[in-house]
Each structure stands twice: as structure tokens, then as C-alpha cells.
Amino acid sequence: MISKQTIDKIFSTIRVEEIVGEYVQLKRAGSNFKGLSPFHEEKSPSFVVSPSKQIWKDFSTGKGGTAISFLMEIENFTYPEALRHAAKKYGIEIEEDQREFSEEAKHAQTEKDQLYKIHEVANSYYQDILWDSEEGKSIGLAYFRERELKDDIIKKFQLGYSPEKKNAFTVYAEEKGYSKEILEKSGLSIFPENTPSGIDRFRERVIFPIHSFSGRVLGFGARILKNNVKTAKYLNSPETEIYHKSNVLYGLNQSKQAISRKNICLLVEGYMDVIALHMAGIENVVASSGTSLTTEQIKLIKRLTENVTILFDGDNAGIKASFRSIDMLLTEGMNIRVLLFPDGDDPDSFSRKHPQEYVEKFIENEAKDFIDFKAEILLREVGNDPIKKAEAIRDIVKSVGFVQNALKREVYLKEVSNKFGLSEQSLFNELDVQKQIIQNQHQHVQQQKEKVQPKLEIVPLNEEKEDPYLYDVLFMESKLVDHMLMFGDIVLKRTNEKNEEYQITVIEEILMHFEEEQYNFLVKGNEIIIDQVKEGIQKDELRSGNFFVTFMDEEITTKVVDALMPPDELENWGSRNIYPPNYGDKIAEQVQGDVLLHKYRYIDYLIKETARQLDEYRGSDETKYYELIKKITLLKQASIRLSNIIEYSPIKGIYIDRKR
């Protein structure tokens, strides 16, 4: 178990903007950063990061928390895994509490945990074989050096080698205590009926580990080196609980910082293309690893940039098939350029022939927008055939139809108009036709889904929304707890009945109000926070927002982040020379007024709850009945006195004009 001292050191060292910035393209907005939500599809940024408070808030989904909770949310880490990941990033040494664990606890690992661990074991094994064994050095390392890879690049991408012996890794893993079941589920080993001792899936191949966004090994790609073997040249891990090839881009972990920094992503096809460009000093590159580009992969790129340049081999026979990828990228709002290398070259060979500056200039100058690219490809075989030319233009206009931004669509159509000498109106008409075709296709798909999916049931309103009295008191209860979290340690100057001045913190004043009312909290999360605040006071600690941010309780964390980052954080008014008053500028008056208003709402709630009991005792217990009548009378008198103090009209439901 990670020691408390280490956890405290991690939280005091890490920077939320740096960790989140590896996953979300952040832009400065006043004292905060803003970006598009990584958890929800949106066009206007509602994801806010506060460096001063060291928290983040996703207003589109309601999620929020610290850098550690962000890692847990986006990477599906456990709490210890997120801590270890952050510690590794910031070079913090993990100290463990020396505790004895029960056998049950030792074996209480989930299958997913075991899959992650067996892939780490395999990754280390393949690298050790490559560097330390005679077979690895003479075959695997020799191959990489033949491809002109330097040692630092081989180590950067953690390349390895799986030996010729059919079950070398399987035996190694079993000796480490991993079961046949987990080896088979990982795809690292195969256990045919006629070979119960197992076979290594990647035997006699060089290994390319496939990492997640954060750097965890999810699977492997492996290349055979013998030309006389009738088997697939490249072999990938099968789909597992942790590896879904449609959700992964090769090289993203090694390239994400460069992509974010340069604000453009180069998209290639193969492992070696990525590695060769990195060796040439061009690091903002990822590969789809031979699979068709997916929406999930595009969204991974979009976290870092909206600009993509696709790099193709000059003689690639599948270029026309790439048109689908272009349409998908346009649908996701990406800005696309496409580059064709000279015949006979690919990113790997081209980057090895030329220096870095030449390659960068070539990509920058020769890449075309998708209209010019499609026109060049489609018009190659058209000749003077007007029908084929019209079909080619229709195909280009169809791609323009996938552009989501109306202004961009119009600019692209003007470009098509100028390129082919066609009227803009005819192109807009064709665009409408293409959009209608796409819409009809979507409607057909939706209708097919509705045939098999049951109708959604109407979900009743929450209890507090059905009951306005309960809703009002819940709202004020939470508002007072928010004051404690946000401004708890602020000292207020007050005057007692004898006109004597005294000082009291926001926490103490609100806590005193709750205790005077003998208030029973209606929200469990608020009750937990108040109990922690009371415990802190007993220890001479004032526990406000920052204390609770690191709580590993989702309800508490969300509550605290909501308090520390209200919705107006989405606005950057200063950029428009608008400077509204800040929440908390008049905290002394706010606390005093909200305490009174909470008391007023709570009395109304008690009147309603007491009135409910009248029917129960009417005619059956006269004494109890009249006690309840008396209680309601006293509560109503208190309500009237309070309404005069706060100048509120319970009949009109509004505040009366205050006398000056």
C-alpha cells in the first residue's frame, strides 16, 4: 500500500494542467484553461482546468476532481494505479506501508489487472531477449540496425524480440505464477489440444508493443523476419478486455506532447513509419496500424489537435479506399491535408534519405487540402469523359457535405467552383442532394435500431423536485456547505447583542447555525463533509475545500469541485472588458443572509412535515394532535418574524423592496 507521505508528496507535486493537457487541448482563458470535453461530444468548450485550485470541471457531464481523479476517469485506473502513474511522470519514489495482507486480499486482483500485468511482464521479457540473448542480438537487434534504427529509438519504443523456441515465453510466465487461463485470454499464448504445453503467439518475430495514451502496454504487433515462411508478415494481439485496436493509435503515447505543441498530427500507416519519423526528429506522428481509421481513433487525436496531415506511399494501391477516412475526419470537425510521397517512397524510406529540415519542408509545402488531393486522384483516369468528370466532382462535393461548419463548407464549395469553373449555385444544389442522401441513410439505420430496441420508459421526477419545500431546503443546505468549502477559513467581523465586536470564521458561523437548529442533514454527502469539519475543529484544523478535493469519494469530490468552480468559470469576461462582481466579494453579507434564508426554508419544511402528521392523530390521540397544532403555530410565528428580517414575502414569493 502506498504510504500517506508519498500520497501527500504526489498531490503537492503534480500539476493538474500538465496531466490533463496530455489528453485535452487546453487554451488559456483568464486564470483558467478551457478545452473540449474528453468525455462528451461537444462543439463549444465546457471543460475547465484551474491551476490555482488544482482541479478540473467538465460542465457538459458534471464530472470533476483532481489530476488523480482525471486519470482514474479517462484511463480507467484504480486509485493506486493513478498515483503510481503520476509518481512515475514526476519522478517521485513510491514508499510502501509494510503491512501483512490476507491470502484473500493477495488474490483479489481483477482479470483486467492481471491482463495489464502480464503484458508488462511480456514487454520486459521481449526487450531482455533482444538486448541480452545471443539469439535476440543476432536476429532481432540485427534486423533493427539493418533498418538503421539507433539504440535510443529502439529503447524509446521498447522494441523487442520473441525467440524461436515455441513456448519460451509461456514457460517463463508460468514460472512467474501466471495461469494458462490468463495467458490464453491475453493472446500471448495459444493452447491447442495437441500442444497442452502451449505455443507463443509471437515466436520468432520482432516485437512492437502497443501502448495506451498514458503508456500502459495493451498488446503487441510482431513482424516475421523469414521470407520463406507461409504466414502473415505482421501479427497483432487479438481483442482482449484491455486491447481494442479500434480505440488505439500506435505511437500516440510517444508523440502526444509533440502533437499538442505543434498543433498538428501526421497520420501514417505502419509502425516503422512512426519510428523512422521519430528518428528523423519528427515526433508528431501516429499510425492506425494497418486498420481502417475509426471514429474513436480520430477522437484521440482531437484531444490534442484538430489539424491532421495524412501521409501516403506514392504507389499505394489503397489510396482510393482512404477517401472514407477523409470523410470521417471531416465529420469530426478536423482540418485535413494529404501528402503523397514520390513513387517508391514511404515515410520510412523518405525520412532515411533526407535530413529532418528537408522532410519537414517537403511535408509542409507538398501536402494538399482534401479537395486538391481527391481531384488529383479521381481525375487521373477521367480523360475527356464528361460523365466520369461529373462523377468525380460529385464525389468531392459529397466530402464537402461531411464538413460540419457552415462557413467552412461555403469556402470549400467556392474552391471547387473556381477549380472546375462551375457555378456555386449548381454545387450548392448538388450538396443539398448529397446531404439528403446521407440523411436518408442515417434515418434508415435509426429505424432499424428502433425496431429491435425497446421503448424508453418515462422516468419520474426526483423526490426533491416534486416537493418544492424539500427542494428549497436542500438548495440552501448545499449552498451553506458550499460557502464552508469555498470560503471556510475567511474571518468575519461580527457584533453581538451587547454591541461588542468579535471575530469568527465562515466555517464556525455556519456550523454554529446547524448546531443551534439541531439540524438533520438531508444530503448524505453534506453530512459527511460536516462530520469531517467537526473532526478538524477538534484537532485545531479548519477543513475547507482543498482538504476535501483529494477524498476518494466521487460524490464528495463532485460536490467540492462544484463549489470551488461555479458555472461562471466558463466565461472569460475580462477578454471583453467586462468585470462583474466575483462570487464571495461580500461573503460576510452572503453568509449572514443565507443562514437566515436556510432557517426560513427549514421552518417551512418543518411546518409541512408536521402538518402531514395531523391526519394520523386526528380522532385517535387528542393530546398529540394539539401538540402538533401548537408546534405548527410556533413555527409559523417564527416564519413571519424571519420573513420580516429578510424582507421576504411568502405570499408573493419575492423579496420586498428594501428600505434605505
N, C-alpha and C positions, 0 to 999 in steps of 0.2 A: 504494500500500500504506500502511495506517495505521501511523504511527510508533510505536515502542515506548514513547516518552514519553507519547503520547496514550493508548495502551492502559493504561499504569500509572495515569494520571490517571483514566481511566474506572473502573477497578476500585477505586481508592481513594475515589471519589466516590459511586458508585451504592449504593443500599440494597436488598438482596435482598427485604426485607419490603414495600417500596414497589412494586417491579416485579412481584413475584408477586401482591401484593394487588390489582393491577388485573385479575387473571384468576381469583383464588381468594378466596372469602370467608373471611378468616382471623380466628380468635378467640384471644385471649391464653390461653396455657397455661403458667403459671410464667414462666420466662425465654424461652420459645419462643412461636411461633404455630402453631395447628393448623387444618386445613381438609379438605374432601373432595378427593380426588384429581381433577385435571382430565384425567387420562389413563386412568382406570379407573372403572367404575361401582361405587360403594360406598355404604353407609349409615352406617358409623362412620368418622369422620375418621382417616386414616392418613398425611396429608400434613403434614410438619413443616418449619417455617422457623426457622432460628436466626439472630437478628440479631447476636449476639455473634460467631458464627463466619462469618457472611455466606454461609451455604449452605442448601440445601433438600434434603429427602429424601422420596421417595414410597415408603413401605413396602409399598404394595399392588403396585407394579410393579418395585420395586428401583431406579428411576431416582433420580438426584440430581446436584447440582452447584452452580454459582454462578448469579447472576442472568442472566449472559450465556448459559450453557448452557440455562437455563429458556426464554429467548426463542427459542433455536435449536430446542428441542424442541417448544414449543407453537405457534410461528409458522412453523416450517419455514424459519427464517432460516439463511443461511450465517453463519460466524463474523464476517466483516466487516460483514454486514448487521445482526447483533445489536449489534455495537459501535456502529455508526452510529446505530441506533435509541436506544440508551441515552445516547449522547452528546447527541443532539438533546433528549431528555427532560430532561437535567440541564444543558443549555446549555454543553456542552463543545465547544470548537472543534477540529475534526479537522485534524491535521497529517499530511501525506503524506510518505513517504520518496520522494525523487526517484530513481526507477530506470527504466532502459530495459526495456521489455517486448518480447518477440519478437512477430512477427505472429501466430504460433500462439496465444500467450497472450492477445493482444488479441481474438481471435475465439473464444476458448474459453468463451463465455457460453452458458449453457443456455437452452433455449427459454423456461423459466419466468422466468429473469432478464429476458429480452427483453420478455416479456409485462408484467412489473411495470414496466419502464422505459417502455414505450410508453404505458401507462396514466398514468404520472406526466407524461409529455410532453403527452398529450391533456388531462389535468386542468389543467395550466398554460395550455395553448392556449385552452381554453374560457373560463377566467377572464380571460385577457388580452383576448379578443374582447369579453367582457361589459363590461369596465371601460374599455377603450382605443379600441374601434372605434365609429364613428358608428352602424352597424347594431346592434351589441350594446347600446349605451346607449339607442337609441331604441325597440328592441323588447324585448330580454331584460331589461335593467335596469328599463325602464318597467313591465314585467309584474310583477316582484318588488315594486316600490314600490307598484304598484296593489294588491297583496296585503298592503300595509302592512308589508313586511319592512324592517327597518333595515339600514344598511350593515354594521354589525358582525356581524349574524346571517348576512347573505349571505356574508361572508368566513369566518365560523366554519364554515359548512357547505360552503365552497368552491364555491358555485353558479356556473354559467357559461352560455354561450350558443354554439350552433353555427350559423354563418352560412348564408345561403340558397344560396350557390354550391354546386353539387352535390358537388364534390370538393376543397373548400378545405383541409380538414384532411389529406386523403390526400396532396395535393401537398406540404403543409408537412412531413409526416412523412417522405416520400420524400426531400425535400431534406435532412432531418436524417440520412439514411442508413439508414432502416428499410425493409425489403424488403416487397414486396406480400404475400409469404407470411405474414410476422408480422402485418401489418395485417389480413389476412383471418382469421387464427387468433384475433386479439384481438377480432374482431367489430366493430371500429371502422370498417372499410371493407368494401365489397362490390364484387366484380369480376365483373359479369355478362359473358356472351360478347359482347354487343353494345356494352358500355361498358368497354373494356380500361383506360381511364384511371382507373376506379374511381368509386364513389359513397360519400359519407359517410353512415353509417347514421343519424346523429342530426341531419342538416342541418335548419336552420330550427326548432330546438327549444331550450327552456331545459334546462340540464343539472343533474342531481343526482348527484354522484359517490357511489359506494357503497364504504365503507371496511371494512377488516378490523378486528378487535378492537384491533390495535396502530396502526391509522391508515394502512395502505397502501391505495392505490386498487386495487380489484379489478374494478370495472365501473362502469356508469353507468345511471341512469334518465333518460329525457328526455320532456318534455311538449310536444306540438304547441300552438301558440298560435292558429292559424287555425281557425275553426269550420266553414268551408265545404269543408274537405278531407276526403275519404272515406278516413281512415286511423285507426289506433289512437291514442287520446288519449295514452296512455303507452307508451313503447317502452323495453325493457330490454336490456342486453347479453346475448348468448347465453352458454350454458355454455362455459367455457374451462378450461384446466388450472388457472387460479388463481381462477376465479369459479364457485361452485356456489351458486345462490340459496337452496337449502335449508339451507345452512350459515351464512348471513349474516343479520344484523338491521340494518336501516337506523337510523343514529343511535347505535349501541352505542358506537362509539369516542368520540363527544362526550358520551355520557351515563353511561359506566361508573362514573365516580367518584361522581356524584350517586346512582346506584342503590345502590352499596355503602354510601355514607354514610347514606342514608335507609332502607336495608334494605327497599326496595320498588321494583318496576318497573311502570311504566304501559305497557300494550301497546296500540298503536293500529294503524290500517291503512295510512295513507299518509305520503308524505314530508312534505307540508305540515302534517300533524297534528303530527309531531315538531318541525318547525321553529317552528311557531306557539307550541307549548307552551314551547319553549326561550325564545322571545322574551318570553313572559309570565313568565319566571323559574322555570318548572317544567322541570327538566332530567333527571329520572329517567324518561325515556320512550324507547321504541324502537318500530319498526314492522316488521311482517312483509312489507311492501311488496307487498301485494295477493296474496301466495301463501298457500296453506294452511299453518298453523303446523306445523313439523316437530319431531321429537324432538331433532335436532341444534341447532335454534334454542333450544329450551327449556333444553338443557344449557348453552348460552352464558349464558343468564340465571341459571341455577342456580349458576354460578361466583360470582355476586355477591350473590344473594339467593334465598330460597325463597318470597318473597311477590310475587304478581302481581295487579294490578288491570287488567282488560280494559275498554277504553273503546269503546263502540259509538255509531254515529249513531242518533238516535232513530227514524228511519224506515228503518233498514237492512233491506232485504229478505232479507239473508243471515244474519240472527241465528240462525235455527234450525240453519243449517249450522255455526255456531260451537260447537255442542254437542260436536262431535268434538274441537275444540281444548281444551275444558274437560276432557274425559275424558283427553286426552293429558297435560295439565298435572297432573292428579290422579295419573296413573300414575307420573309422575316425582317425586312427593312434594311438589308445590308447593301453597302455600296460596292459594286463588283468591277474588277478589271481582270483581263485574261491575257496570259502570255504564252506564246508558242515558241519553244526553243528551236534552233535550226535543226534540219533533218539529221538524224543520227545522234542527237544530244538529248540528255535529260538533265534535271537539276544536279544530279550526282556528277556526271561526266563534265558538264559545262563548268561547274564550280571548281573542279580539279584542274581544268585547263587554264583558267583565268584568275587574276588576283581579285581580292574582295571588292575593291572600288569599281573595277570594270563590271563585275557581276551585278553589283547594286545599281550602277548607272544603266546597265542593259535592262534590268527588270523595270526600273523607273521609266525609262524612255520608250521601251518597246511594248509594254503592257497596253492593251486597248480596252475601251469600255465594251460592255457586252454586246452593244449594237454593232459596232465595227467588227467584233470577233465573229458574231453569228453571220453577219453579211459576208465576210470573207469565206467562211466555211460553206455556207449554203449556196453562194453564187459561183463556186468553183465549177460545178457541174451543170450550171443553167445554160450557158451559152447564149444563144439568141432566142430561146424558147420563152415567150411571154407568159405562158401558163405556169411554167416552173418558177419564173421570176416572181410572179404574183404569190405563189405558194410560199416562197422564201420570205417575202415581205410580210405575209400573213403570220408566219412563224415568229418573226421578230416582234411584230405588234402584239402577238399573244404573250410574249415575255414581258413587254411593257405593261400589259394588263395585270401582272403579278406585283407591280410596284405599288406599295400601299399609300405613299404620299402623293396627293393630287398634284402638287406643284412639280414634283419630280416627274410624274407621268407626262405632264404637258411639255416639259423641257425635252424629255426623251422623244416624244412624238414630233416635236419641231426638228429634232436632229434627224429622225427618219425621213421627214418631209424634205429637208434640204439634201440629204444623201441621195434620195431616189427621184427627186423632182416631182413629188406627189403633193396634192393639196392636203392641208391639215384636216379639212373637214372630212375628206374621204377616209383618212386614217382614224379620226375620232369615231366615225361610223363603224369602221372595222373593229375598233377597240370595244365599242358597245356590244358588237356581236360576240366577240371572244369572251367578254365578261359575262354575257348571258349564258354562253355555253358552260363556262366554269361554274356559274351559279346553279344551273340545272343539274350539273354533275354532283355538286355538294348537296342539293336538295334530295337527289336520288339516294345518295349514301345515307343521309339523315333519315329518310323514310324507311330504308332497310333496317336501320338501327331501332327505330321506333316500333317496328313490327315484332322485334324479339325482346325489347326491354319493357318491363312493367311500368305502368304509370306511377309517377311520384305521388306519394301521399302528402296531404296538406299537414304541415307541422304546426301544432298550436303555439300561440304566443307564450313567451316565458311568463312565469307567475308574476314577477315583479312588474312586467309591462301591462298585465291585465289589471293590476291593483295600483292605482295612482298614488295612494298613501304609502304603500310599501316602496314603490319606485322612488318617491321623493326622499324618504328617509335613507334609503340605500345610497342615493346620489350624494346626499350631504355627508353621510358616514364616510364614503370613499373620498370625498373632497377634503375632509379634515385629515384623513390619513395621508392624502397627497401632500398637504401642507407640511405635515411632520416629516415626510420623506424629502421634500424639496428644500424646506427652509428650517428644518428641525433645530439647528444649532444657533439660529439668529436670536439675539437677545432683545426682548421687548421692554419698553419702559411703561409701567402702569402706575395707577394711583388707586389706593384702597379707599374704604368708606370714610376714613379719617383724613382724607386728602394727603396721605403720606405716599411718597414715591417709592416704588420697589422695581426690581428687575426680575424677569422670568423668561425662559426660552420658549420658543414656539412649541416644542415637544411637551414641556412641562405644563403649559397652559391648556393645551388640548387634552392631555392626559388627565389633568385635574377635572376638566369638564366631564369626561367619560366616567370618572370615578364618582363624582358628585351625583350624577344621574343614575349610578349603578347600572350603566348601560350594557345590555347584552348585544354583542355584535351579531349582525345578520349576515355578514360575508366572512366565510372561514378564513380566507387569505388575510383580511384586515385583522382578524383576531390573532392570527399567528404573528403578524407584524407588531401588534401592540404588546403581546407577551414578550417578544424579543426586546422591545423598547424598555419595558418594565425591568427585565433582567439586566439590561445595560445600565439603567439608573442605579440599581443596587450595586453595580460594580463601578460606579462613578464614570460611566461611559454614556455619551449621547449618540445613540444609534440612529442615524438618518439614512438617506438614500444610498450612499456609497457602500454602507455596511451590507445592505440587502442585495445589491447588484450581483454579488457572487454566490448568492443562495442557489443551490441546485434544486430548485422547486419552480417548475415552469410557471405556475400561477403567480407565485410571489415575484419572480423575475419580470414577468409581463406587467404586473401591477406597478412595480417600481419604475420600469422603463417608461410606461405611460405617464407616470407622474413627472419624471425627470425630462421627458421630451414630449411636450404637448403638441397638438397638430399644427400650431402656428410656426413650428420649426421648419415646416415645408416651405414657408415663404421667406424670400430674401428681400425684405422691404428696403433695406439700405441701398440696394442696387438701383432702386427707383427714387432715392432721396425721400423715402417715407420712414418716419421714425415714431411708430406707435409706442405707447407706454408698455413696458415689459411686465409680464406676469410676475408679481412679487414686489413691484416697486413700492406698494403700500401694504406690505404684509401685515403690519400691526392692525390696520383697519380691516383687512380681509379676514384675518383670524377671528377678530372680535365679532364681526358681522356674521361669519359662517358658523361660529359656535352658537350664537343666538338663533340663527335660522335652522340649524340642526335640531336644537332644543324644541323649536316651534314645530318642525315637521315630525319629530319623535312624539310630541304630545298628541298631535293629530292622529298619528298611527295608533297610539295607546287608546285614544277615545274610540276609534273604530274597532279595535280588538276587544275592548271592554264591552262595547255595545253588542258585539256578537254573543257575549256570554249571557246577556239578559234573558233571551228566549229560553235558555237552558234552565234558569232558576225561577222564571215566572210561574207562579202557582205551585211550585214544589218546595222552594226554600225562600220564604219571605225575607228572613234576615239577610241572607246572602244577596238577594235581589236588591234590597235597599242599600246595602253596602256598595254595590256596583253603581247604583244611581248616584250615590254621594261621590264616589270616585270620579264619575264622568263629569259631575258638576264642578268639582275642584279642578279637574283637568281643563275644562272649558274656560274657567276663570283665569287659569294660568295662561291659556292660549290667547285670551283677549289682552292680558297685560303685555305679553310678548309682542303681539301684533302692534300695540301702541308704541312699544320701544323701537321695534324695527321698521315702524311706519309701513305696515303691510296690511292690505285689505283682503281678508279671507273671502269676502263676498265677491269683490271684483276680480280677485286673483292677481292683483297688480300692486306695485309699490305706490303709495300715495306721494304726491309732490312734497318733498321735504321743505320745511320752513327754514328760512335762512335768518 
